[in-house]
């Protein structure tokens, strides 16, 4: 009897181990890097030979099981391999940092258009045509803002009223009928609409942070605000945590942005000083 119970326990343990290995989950994640160019990064599950690519903001979804190996690769980044653990499977959003891959080429001198190196002389010889854009050509929708991928997904998921008046007849006679927007309802119930709204908000924050950082060269932050070059990312995330950051960033006024950054740099240095003294 004791032997039978022992064998039964071993069998249960083996079955649970197999089930754990076969458990698959749709992993949601985002890749990020210092230069911000994270679109079209290849994400592969080499254990199942399945793959996908990231969207313009670095988000991706891929199915994986425990102990599967995920590979992240792009021309401009170093290859990253991750083994799927229980910790990864339990995360609501997997964050994957990417490091830029530097490729050094031999120096090449290119002399197009018979350039001489004399700027005044070359400018006189160059024939530059007019700038051609949608706005200069007067094309319709030239000034329409292009939606991001997540904004397009949100529009598809949450577009239209919940209930609207429709027509159930195929002839020319109008027969009014109350129609229900099942697509909108299902996306709301499953939480897809809420998730997409979160992604759109994150995209907006990332874009605002990138625009603020690009308002001035890195050398200005280093020389004028005394921020170490390796600490610039930390400084801007510190600025983003301020409740007035979004309001300042949306003004697009470089003077307002600079005054804000100056004030935050003083707080940043003071916090670092206090942290150092505490340690």
C-alpha positions in Angstrom: 0.0 0.0 0.0 2.8 2.4 0.9 4.5 1.6 -2.4 1.3 2.3 -4.3 0.9 5.7 -2.7 4.6 6.5 -3.4 4.1 5.6 -7.1 0.9 7.7 -7.3 2.7 10.8 -5.9 5.5 10.3 -8.4 3.0 10.1 -11.2 1.2 13.3 -10.1 4.5 15.1 -9.8 5.4 14.0 -13.4 2.0 15.1 -14.8 2.2 18.5 -13.1 5.8 19.0 -14.4 4.6 18.1 -18.0 1.7 20.5 -17.6 4.0 23.3 -16.4 6.3 22.7 -19.4 3.3 22.8 -21.9 1.7 25.9 -20.4 1.7 28.6 -23.0 0.9 32.3 -22.6 0.7 35.3 -24.8 3.5 37.5 -23.6 3.1 41.3 -24.0 6.3 43.4 -24.0 8.2 46.4 -25.1 11.7 46.9 -26.3 13.5 50.3 -25.7 16.8 51.9 -26.3 18.6 55.2 -25.8 18.2 56.4 -29.4 14.4 55.6 -29.4 14.4 53.8 -32.8 12.7 50.5 -31.7 10.3 49.9 -34.7 10.5 46.6 -36.6 12.8 44.8 -34.2 12.5 41.0 -34.8 11.2 39.0 -31.9 11.5 35.2 -32.3 10.7 32.2 -30.2 13.4 29.9 -31.4 11.9 27.0 -29.4 8.6 27.1 -31.3 10.0 28.7 -34.5 7.5 31.5 -34.3 8.2 35.2 -34.6 6.8 38.8 -34.8 8.1 42.3 -35.1 7.7 45.3 -32.8 5.4 48.3 -33.7 6.7 51.9 -33.9 6.7 52.2 -30.1 8.5 48.9 -29.5 5.5 46.9 -28.4 5.1 43.2 -29.3 3.1 40.1 -28.5 4.3 36.5 -28.8 3.3 33.1 -27.5 5.8 31.3 -25.3 6.1 28.5 -22.8 8.2 28.0 -19.7 11.9 27.6 -20.7 11.3 28.7 -24.3 14.1 31.0 -25.7 13.1 34.5 -27.0 15.6 36.3 -29.3 15.5 40.0 -30.0 17.5 41.2 -33.1 17.9 44.2 -35.4 20.6 45.5 -37.6 21.4 48.4 -35.3 21.2 46.5 -32.0 23.1 43.7 -30.3 21.3 40.3 -30.2 19.5 39.6 -27.0 18.4 36.1 -25.8 16.0 35.6 -22.9 14.9 32.2 -21.4 11.2 32.3 -20.4 10.9 31.9 -16.7 7.8 31.9 -14.4 8.7 35.5 -13.5 8.5 36.5 -17.2 5.2 34.6 -17.7 3.7 36.4 -14.7 4.7 39.9 -15.8 1.9 42.1 -17.3 4.5 43.9 -19.5 8.0 42.5 -20.3 10.5 45.3 -20.7 13.6 44.5 -22.8 16.5 47.0 -23.1 18.5 47.0 -26.3 22.1 48.1 -26.8 23.3 49.8 -30.0 25.6 47.7 -32.1 28.5 49.8 -33.4 30.0 48.9 -36.8 33.2 50.8 -37.8 33.8 51.3 -41.5 37.0 52.4 -43.3 37.1 56.1 -44.1 35.6 56.8 -47.5 35.8 60.2 -49.3 32.9 61.0 -51.6 33.1 63.9 -54.0 29.6 64.2 -55.7 28.7 67.0 -58.1 32.4 67.9 -58.6 32.7 69.6 -55.2 35.9 71.4 -54.6 35.7 71.9 -50.8 35.4 75.7 -51.1 31.9 76.3 -49.6 31.4 79.7 -51.4 32.3 78.3 -54.7 30.4 75.0 -54.4 27.2 76.8 -53.2 27.3 78.9 -56.4 27.7 75.8 -58.6 25.0 73.8 -56.9 21.6 73.8 -58.5 19.0 73.0 -55.8 15.4 72.5 -56.8 12.4 73.6 -54.8 11.3 71.6 -51.8 8.5 69.3 -52.7 6.1 68.3 -49.9 2.4 67.6 -49.6 1.8 71.0 -48.1 3.8 72.9 -50.9 1.8 70.9 -53.5 -1.4 71.8 -51.8 -2.5 68.2 -51.5 -5.7 67.5 -49.4 -5.1 66.3 -45.9 -1.5 67.6 -46.1 -1.7 68.8 -42.5 -3.6 65.8 -41.1 -1.7 64.2 -38.2 -0.9 60.5 -39.0 -2.2 58.2 -36.3 0.2 55.8 -34.6 -0.4 52.1 -34.8 -1.9 51.9 -31.3 -4.2 54.9 -32.1 -5.5 53.1 -35.2 -6.1 50.0 -33.2 -8.0 52.0 -30.5 -10.1 53.7 -33.2 -11.1 50.3 -34.6 -11.9 48.9 -31.2 -13.8 51.9 -29.7 -15.2 53.6 -32.8 -18.9 54.6 -33.1 -21.8 54.8 -30.6 -22.8 51.9 -28.4 -26.3 51.8 -30.0 -27.4 53.4 -33.3 -30.4 53.5 -35.7 -30.0 51.2 -38.7 -32.0 49.7 -41.6 -32.6 46.0 -41.8 -34.2 46.0 -45.3 -32.4 45.4 -48.6 -34.8 47.5 -50.7 -35.1 51.3 -50.9 -37.7 51.4 -48.1 -36.3 52.6 -44.8 -37.2 50.3 -42.0 -35.7 51.7 -38.8 -34.1 49.2 -36.4 -32.0 49.6 -33.2 -28.5 48.3 -34.0 -25.9 47.3 -31.3 -22.2 47.9 -31.7 -21.0 44.5 -30.7 -17.4 45.2 -31.7 -17.2 48.1 -29.2 -19.0 46.1 -26.5 -16.7 43.0 -26.8 -13.5 45.1 -26.8 -14.7 46.9 -23.7 -15.7 43.7 -21.9 -12.4 41.9 -22.7 -10.3 44.9 -21.6 -8.8 45.4 -25.1 -10.0 49.0 -25.2 -8.6 49.8 -21.8 -5.3 48.2 -22.7 -5.1 50.2 -26.0 -5.9 53.4 -24.2 -3.0 52.7 -21.8 -0.7 52.1 -24.8 -1.7 55.3 -26.5 -1.1 57.3 -23.3 2.4 55.6 -23.0 3.1 56.5 -26.7 2.2 60.1 -26.0 4.5 60.3 -22.9 7.4 58.8 -24.9 6.9 61.2 -27.8 6.7 64.2 -25.4 9.8 63.1 -23.5 11.7 62.6 -26.8 10.6 66.0 -28.1 11.8 67.7 -24.9 15.1 65.9 -25.0 15.7 66.9 -28.6 14.9 70.6 -27.9 18.6 71.2 -27.3 21.8 69.2 -28.0 23.2 66.9 -25.3 26.2 69.1 -25.0 24.0 72.0 -23.7 22.6 69.8 -20.9 26.1 68.7 -20.0 27.7 72.1 -20.1 24.9 74.4 -18.9 22.9 72.2 -16.5 25.9 70.1 -15.4 24.2 66.8 -16.1 26.7 63.9 -16.7 26.2 62.5 -20.2 25.7 59.0 -18.8 23.0 60.4 -16.5 20.9 62.2 -19.2 18.3 59.5 -19.4 17.8 59.4 -15.6 17.5 63.2 -15.5 14.8 63.3 -18.2 12.8 60.5 -16.5 13.1 62.6 -13.3 11.7 65.5 -15.2 8.9 63.4 -16.6 7.7 62.4 -13.1 6.9 66.1 -12.5 3.1 66.8 -12.6 3.6 69.8 -14.8 5.8 68.0 -17.4 3.0 67.3 -19.9 1.7 70.9 -19.8 5.2 72.3 -20.4 6.1 69.8 -23.1 2.8 70.4 -25.0 3.5 74.2 -25.3 6.4 73.5 -27.7 8.0 76.8 -26.5 11.7 76.3 -26.1 12.0 79.1 -23.6 9.4 77.6 -21.4 11.0 74.2 -21.7 14.4 75.5 -20.9 13.2 77.3 -17.7 11.5 74.1 -16.6 14.7 72.1 -17.3 16.8 74.6 -15.3 14.5 74.3 -12.3 14.4 70.5 -12.5 18.3 70.3 -12.8 18.6 72.2 -9.5 16.2 69.7 -7.8 18.1 66.8 -9.5 21.5 67.9 -8.2 20.0 68.5 -4.7 18.4 65.0 -4.6 21.7 63.4 -5.7 23.6 65.3 -3.0 21.2 64.3 -0.3 21.3 60.7 -1.5 25.1 60.7 -1.4 25.1 62.1 2.1 22.6 59.5 3.2 24.8 56.7 1.9 
